[in-house]
């Protein structure tokens, strides 16, 4: 018997395979698996990361029938996406599917109460306080994802265009952004017509780096994103969470910038999201009587 944990976000998909005794056998990764970019794309990304993990473990695909799998996939909190992805022909013994925020919480806090906020390409929060479970944000780039890399990048792109048109004062950062499009607004618009959240998020490191150098536009964009992150963290705190894990690719950039009051809520996670997904897979095996309460 094997246990498989998959953490699929807006930039990459990661998979880990464990033996029944908890030994990590292999890990792998592939491209983004966010279901909002297409169910079949998500399916292929998940399977590519699993195949890479199996190869790393020295296992072949025949073991998949003996795998209990836990998937935490960005966008799976939306019912229609959850149903469509769950219906795909996964070759595993049992698949448990939840959002990436939920498995991140499992990895960070289970079995205790607490909350998590993921700030990467997208953003999403999850809290469990007693019997209450609550999702905060995580509704997708078009309407949500406050403080995320994609949101930060979109803010920068819009500001750069305003500066290019002399509506706002230019900075070295806005000039660098427009130079990527040949200083041509039409080229920027053509790019934006097909750009994905990860494409916008690719500009976030430029903002963070330029803010450290004192670029006024970068400081303003970063300050806006920081306010959004603090707003989400305060919302999680007001739900009753006294321990919050700030996770994702932008967490290290935000943590030292948080107000002292909010930063006092931040704790280190016990495990990562792949570990949380494996916990979910083990729960499913226990429910089916495949393993006992001790996990063996």
C-alpha positions, 0 to 999 in steps of 0.5 A: 500500500502506498500514499500519494499527496499532490499539491497543485497550484497556479505555478507548479504541481508537486507530488510525494509518494510515501510507503505505509510506514511513512517513509518518503519514497519519491517526489516529483513536480510538473507545470501548474494544476489550477483547475480554472485553467482547464480540467484536462490541463489540471489532470495532465499536470497531476499525472505528470507530477505523480509519474515524476514522483514514481520515477524518483521512487524507482516505482512503475505505474503498476503501483498506482492501483495500490495508492490512496491519493490525496489531492489539494488543487487550486480552484477545487473549492468551486463545486463545478471544478471539483466535480469535473476533476473528480470524474477524470480517470485517475488510476488510483485506489482511492482519490480524495480531492480538496482545495490547495488551501485545505491540504495546506491547513492539514499539513500546517496544523492537523489535528489542532485548530489554526489557520493558513494563508497561502500567498503565491501565484494566487491567494487563499485562506482556511481556518478550522476553529472547533467544529467550524471550518471557513475559507477566506478568499481563494475565488480566483484571479478575476474576482479574488486572490488579494495580495497574490503575485498575480494581483501584484503583477496586474497592479504593476502592469496597469500602473506602468501603462498609466505612467507610459501615457504620462497620467502618472509619474514614471519610474525606473520600474515602469519603464522596465515593464513597458520595455518588455513590450517594446514600449508599445501599449498595443503589444501589452494589450495583445499579451494581456488577452491570453496572459494567465495568472502565473504570467502576471505573477512573474512580475511580482519579484520585480516589484519586491526587488525595486521596492528594496531599491526605493522605487516609488511605484514599486513601494506603492504597489507592494504597500497595496498588496501588503494591506490586502494580506494583512486584511486576510490575516486579520479576517482569519484572526477574527474567526478565532485563529490564534495561530496562522501559518503564512505560506506560499512563494511570497510569504518570506517577502511579506512576513518581515513587513507585517505590523507587529500585531499581525506578525505575532500571530504567525507560526511555522507549519508542522508540515507542507501541503503535500504532507497534508494531502497524504494525511487526507489520503491516510484518513480515506484508507482508515475510513475504508478499514485499509489501515487501523487508527495508528496508520498501519 
